[in-house]
Amino acid sequence: MNSVIKRIVYRVELLFVSPVNVSSGQEGMTDSDVLRDYDGKPFISGSSIAGAFRAYVQSKNNGNDIFGFANDEDGKMSPVFISDLKFNKVENDIRDSVALDDNKITKEGAKFDFEVLQGNSKGYFYIELTIREKDNEELLVGALNEIFNGIHLKEIRLGSNKTRGYGIIDIDQIKMLEFTKNNFLEYKDCFKETFWKNVKAYDLDYSTKGHMVSIEVPLRLKGGISIRKYAVRKGAPDFEHMTDHGCPVIPGTSIMGALRHRIKEIIKELDKDSSYGLYPNKMIDEMFGFVSGKDAHISGVIVDEMVIEGAKALEMTRTGISRFENSARNGALYKEKTYVNGTFTLKLSINKENPNMDWIIGILLLAVKDLQNGFLAVGGQTSIGRGIFEANGPLTIDGEENKEDAYIASSIVKYKEMDYEH
């Protein structure tokens, strides 16, 4: 016998720092709508949350089987139950996306839109941990605390496009209660929201030591920026710069697209000297990931979505001029809303367990330098001065300044040590 001796139930309340993309696979309003329940309310399935938690635990290689396992000869049921996440504050939005080639021309069939749940949303879910006689309670509780710490450090994210700034979450508060044979009658109500009203928050001692190398780059916007979303509201401008919960943002997909393009140029330039022995396609795939048929590789670089602080909205009416008639072209009059000035911090992360970490950081910093010096623009209408930045403070790596030159200097050496094959 291995009887149940205790059930520990956690109510976890989350704050969504950035938009979350949890697709239902349906194409009603957009090419990819969010998951909704029978009443039409957005939610995140418990299986998605458990998958993110399990991947985090497995990435640490600590041998903990808190989520169970199964093989041909043995198996163990997970002692953890995770409920669906319900939102008590959420707004949806529709975002446009497009894939560009090296000449910034739209790839065929690569224009689509998708629904997201905006940042600054709040939601909650429950975790039930079942403790049996033969279980190591301290180990199981410690594993959950490690997961909570991973959320706090922004190392666990939910939904898709997690490496491009979506699904960043933080813990608002956690409440916890234990149920044994002495109070088992109370257990029947523990998944009701009103049950937790007078329960005090669970005090968790968070660690500040994460598993990612963090690069932070303070930047200032020079002029305007144009990463368009196409308005559908009556009376709104024809084109608006992308916003989230009312604030102008730079999505991670846009900043990473610009960095990828510039890094590809840098590697090709370095590769002209055959003595370096670089493999540009291999390096790009290692840094930014790829999907090719059944083969895939997750991005080695993670970027956050950035909120532009202090930017001012600017609406303008623009028109295209016919160079032959010297007059407005038919149908070329439109209104645009952009944002000018403002500051933000570019946040990039690389897993410390990645064997390619050193050379990835070094090559990445070369492109980041171009951002700081205004040589690399982001978004649309860059030919008229949009999307240009300047440094707004020192670049830091894990909170320390003046480390980037050493990474850049050693990046090629570190890459050659990996002994890649064509």
PyMOL commands that set and color helices and strands:
alter all, ss='L'
color gray80, all
select helices_A, chain A and resi 46-59+137-152+162-164+184-189+193-196+252-271+274-276+280-288+357-372+382-384+404-417
alter helices_A, ss='H'
color red, helices_A
select strands_A, chain A and resi 4-16+43-44+69-70+75-76+80-82+85-89+92-100+106-117+122-132+169-179+212-222+224-225+228-230+239-241+243-244+247-250+290-292+295-297+302-303+306-307+312-322+327-340+343-351+388-391+396-397+400-401
alter strands_A, ss='S'
color yellow, strands_A
deselect
rebuild
show_as cartoon
